[in-house]
Amino acid sequence: MTAARATALFDQLASVYDEILPFFTGFGQQHMEWLAPVHGTRVLDLGAGRGALTGAALARGCRVTAVDCAPGMIERISAQYPEIHEARLMDAHQLDLPDNSFDLVCAGFVVHLLDDPAAAAREIRRVLTPGGVFSFSVPGPVEDAPEWEFYSALFREFQPLIPAGEGRLSRPLDAERFLATAGFTGLGRTAIEQRLPVPDADTFWNWGLSHGSRAYIDALPADARTEFEARVRAELSTMDPIVFAAGACLWRGTSPA
Ligand SMILES: C[S@@+](CC[C@H](N)C(=O)[O-])C[C@H]1O[C@@H](n2cnc3c(N)ncnc32)[C@H](O)[C@@H]1O
């Protein structure tokens, strides 16, 4: 069910996704710097979105295949990156790609959205060459930014108002266990952060409507949504300037030879 919801949501958001603040682009660049693939590396960007990781990998001279379940994302990534090897509509759980065909599979903010991460991991193992690397990002904590604790606290506070089966697309993921159970070895992780200047409260609110949190906001009953927005704007009104602090955790593992 989540796969259908994810496809519909991200297809609807494709024209604005990562356009309002360069949130995913910034994390994608840091992620690719951490992986540091050499020129010519065969990269699969799984759940590529608008190409945060694709763009960073192409800039390093990699040969990139991007796949996503949302047609709007694939149309835009093809148009934005004509140098891409392939951009194809595909479900991460069932990859229409040959065995042993990639040196690196990367997934930015995708694995925790999947219905069956273990099934996707089996497909990733299949398409990776022995000794190839799988790496993914998930949202993570940010240091020294107490002024932003209100944002996740609000999401927790309003969660009980959302009808069962609606709202967030993400699920809890034990990343280390997920990688180890799927048979990846030599596991590594690192934490990264961004500080993004935000011109005004409207920009921040519109950013929240332009990515996965839109599913949560749209699932709030009308009066709760009005209150949620008012509470966000009230907190932002105390900040001058507004500088959004956000964190992510990067994981990697190697496919055994
Ligand atoms: C939060 S966005 C991340 C996009 C991009 N990786 C980035 O870092 O900006 C999640 C993306 O995963 C895609 N996605 C979600 N479930 C998927 C699935 N089962 N198969 C393929 N793509 C999927 C969505 O369409 C969306 O583009």
PDBQT file of the ligand as one rigid body, heavy atoms in Angstrom, charges set to zero:
ROOT
HETATM    1  C1  LIG A 301      12.449  11.286  -0.170  1.00  0.00    +0.000 C 
HETATM    2  S1  LIG A 301      12.564  11.034  -1.897  1.00  0.00    +0.000 S 
HETATM    3  C2  LIG A 301      14.344  10.978  -2.128  1.00  0.00    +0.000 C 
HETATM    4  C3  LIG A 301      14.751  11.266  -3.546  1.00  0.00    +0.000 C 
HETATM    5  C4  LIG A 301      16.248  11.350  -3.769  1.00  0.00    +0.000 C 
HETATM    6  N1  LIG A 301      16.888  10.079  -3.531  1.00  0.00    +0.000 N 
HETATM    7  C5  LIG A 301      16.861  12.439  -2.927  1.00  0.00    +0.000 C 
HETATM    8  O1  LIG A 301      17.770  12.149  -2.130  1.00  0.00    +0.000 OA
HETATM    9  O2  LIG A 301      16.415  13.576  -3.058  1.00  0.00    +0.000 OA
HETATM   10  C6  LIG A 301      12.118   9.340  -2.073  1.00  0.00    +0.000 C 
HETATM   11  C7  LIG A 301      12.077   8.898  -3.522  1.00  0.00    +0.000 C 
HETATM   12  O3  LIG A 301      11.958   7.480  -3.547  1.00  0.00    +0.000 OA
HETATM   13  C8  LIG A 301      11.008   7.125  -4.531  1.00  0.00    +0.000 C 
HETATM   14  N2  LIG A 301      10.441   5.824  -4.136  1.00  0.00    +0.000 N 
HETATM   15  C9  LIG A 301       9.672   5.551  -3.065  1.00  0.00    +0.000 A 
HETATM   16  N3  LIG A 301       9.352   4.246  -3.043  1.00  0.00    +0.000 NA
HETATM   17  C10 LIG A 301       9.936   3.682  -4.119  1.00  0.00    +0.000 A 
HETATM   18  C11 LIG A 301       9.968   2.367  -4.654  1.00  0.00    +0.000 A 
HETATM   19  N4  LIG A 301       9.325   1.338  -4.076  1.00  0.00    +0.000 N 
HETATM   20  N5  LIG A 301      10.673   2.152  -5.791  1.00  0.00    +0.000 NA
HETATM   21  C12 LIG A 301      11.318   3.172  -6.417  1.00  0.00    +0.000 A 
HETATM   22  N6  LIG A 301      11.318   4.446  -5.960  1.00  0.00    +0.000 NA
HETATM   23  C13 LIG A 301      10.646   4.693  -4.817  1.00  0.00    +0.000 A 
HETATM   24  C14 LIG A 301      10.001   8.260  -4.533  1.00  0.00    +0.000 C 
HETATM   25  O4  LIG A 301       9.261   8.350  -5.728  1.00  0.00    +0.000 OA
HETATM   26  C15 LIG A 301      10.910   9.470  -4.305  1.00  0.00    +0.000 C 
HETATM   27  O5  LIG A 301      11.368  10.024  -5.518  1.00  0.00    +0.000 OA
ENDROOT
TORSDOF 0
